[in-house]
């Protein structure tokens, strides 16, 4: 037999739900990571920092497409970049996303 909810009881979700700004930031991360191309980029950058030209070569896509996806990942806080002369290098900037990727990979083995 199913219990029915008592409409006179209240439920305080107070500390269970982050504030609106934190929810928006987290949503931005999930949106950025939800694209297959961006997920592949995160897998590439899991091991080491790479130059845009290395990512383009590894992904076999045009530089403009990769740059677009890198920009989205960087704006969401998942990547960091640094310039070295005319080259831009990217690395992951979110240890939590890396832990989740590694956890997923271990479960697939």
Beta strands, then each sheet from edge to edge (+ up, - down):
strand 1: 50-51
strand 2: 79-84
strand 3: 87-92
sheet 1: 1+ 3- 2+
end
